[in-house]
Amino acid sequence: MAIPKKVVKVVQARDSHCWHCGREEDLVPHHRKNRGLGGSKLLDTPDNLIMVCARYNGDMESVALVARDARGWGHKVPSWESTDKPVFDCTKFVWYVLTTDGRKVEVNLKDSAF
């Protein structure tokens, strides 16, 4: 199932570069919390999607060390966790909480409960 175009446009407007490497070309939407094969459309929301380069997207799914790091940065979220977990922009060295309306809010982890 494809992600609704309206949702992809919101995420593309928020994310101009790959959250991991900063690349601006060849970006694809990535579900932080996996939808699973033919899974729920309920996870097709801006707070659960980030734009990443195609290479990083593939590596997160096939390279164990990359997947581990992606979980630490909030690029991947285990199914039992909420998508309100902060996500790290590796190129700007900033943590954000993503909102359901497509915004990203900078988080100061020192003052946060996360």
matplotlib code that plots the C-alpha trace (Angstrom):
import matplotlib.pyplot as plt

x = [0.0, 1.3, 1.5, -1.1, 0.4, -0.9, 1.0, 4.2, 4.0, 3.8, 6.8, 8.8, 8.0, 9.4, 12.4, 14.6, 17.4, 18.2, 18.1, 21.2, 23.6, 22.1, 21.7, 19.1, 18.6, 17.1, 15.0, 12.3, 9.7, 10.7, 8.3, 9.9, 7.6, 7.3, 3.9, 4.6, 3.7, 0.4, 0.1, -2.1, -2.5, -2.8, 1.0, 1.1, 1.3, 3.9, 5.1, 5.9, 7.6, 11.0, 12.7, 15.9, 18.1, 17.4, 20.7, 20.1, 16.6, 17.8, 20.7, 18.3, 16.4, 19.3, 22.4, 22.1, 24.5, 22.8, 19.4, 20.8, 22.1, 18.8, 16.9, 19.2, 18.5, 14.8, 14.9, 13.4, 10.9, 10.0, 6.4, 5.7, 7.0, 5.2, 6.2, 6.5, 10.1, 12.5, 14.4, 17.9, 19.0, 22.5, 23.5, 22.4, 23.1, 19.6, 16.8, 13.2, 9.8, 7.7, 4.0, 1.0, 0.5, 3.9, 6.0, 9.3, 9.8, 13.4, 13.9, 16.4, 16.9, 18.5, 15.1, 13.1, 11.6, 12.8]
y = [0.0, 3.4, 6.3, 8.9, 11.6, 14.3, 12.9, 12.5, 16.1, 17.3, 15.2, 16.3, 20.0, 19.3, 17.2, 18.7, 16.2, 12.7, 12.6, 10.5, 11.8, 15.1, 14.1, 16.0, 13.7, 10.2, 10.7, 8.2, 8.3, 5.9, 4.6, 5.0, 2.4, -0.4, -0.9, -4.5, -6.3, -4.8, -3.2, -0.6, 2.8, 4.2, 4.4, 6.6, 9.8, 12.7, 11.8, 8.3, 9.2, 10.8, 11.4, 9.4, 8.6, 5.3, 3.8, 4.5, 3.2, -0.1, -0.3, 0.2, -2.9, -5.1, -4.2, -5.0, -2.4, 0.3, -0.7, -0.6, 2.9, 4.0, 2.8, 4.9, 8.0, 7.4, 6.7, 3.3, 2.9, -0.5, -1.5, -1.2, 2.4, 5.6, 7.8, 10.7, 9.5, 12.2, 11.7, 12.9, 14.9, 13.5, 16.4, 19.2, 17.4, 18.3, 16.2, 16.8, 15.5, 15.1, 16.1, 14.6, 17.9, 17.7, 19.9, 19.2, 20.7, 21.0, 19.2, 20.0, 16.5, 17.9, 19.4, 16.5, 13.4, 11.3]
z = [0.0, -0.9, 1.6, 0.7, -1.5, 0.8, 3.7, 1.7, 0.6, 4.2, 5.2, 2.1, 3.1, 6.6, 5.6, 2.9, 3.5, 4.7, 8.5, 8.5, 5.9, 4.8, 1.1, -0.7, -3.7, -3.9, -0.8, 0.2, 3.0, 5.8, 8.5, 11.9, 13.3, 10.7, 9.1, 8.3, 5.2, 4.1, 7.5, 8.9, 7.1, 10.7, 10.7, 7.5, 9.6, 9.6, 13.1, 12.0, 8.7, 7.9, 4.6, 4.2, 1.2, -0.5, 0.6, 4.3, 4.0, 2.7, 5.2, 8.1, 7.0, 6.1, 8.2, 11.9, 13.1, 11.1, 12.4, 16.0, 15.5, 13.8, 16.8, 19.1, 16.9, 16.7, 13.0, 13.8, 16.6, 18.1, 17.7, 21.4, 21.6, 20.8, 17.8, 20.2, 20.9, 19.7, 16.5, 15.9, 12.8, 12.4, 10.1, 12.4, 15.7, 16.9, 18.5, 17.4, 18.3, 15.2, 15.3, 13.6, 11.7, 10.1, 12.3, 14.0, 17.4, 18.8, 22.1, 24.8, 26.2, 29.3, 30.3, 28.9, 30.3, 27.3]

ax = plt.figure().add_subplot(projection="3d")
ax.plot(x, y, z, "-o")
ax.set_aspect("equal")
plt.show()
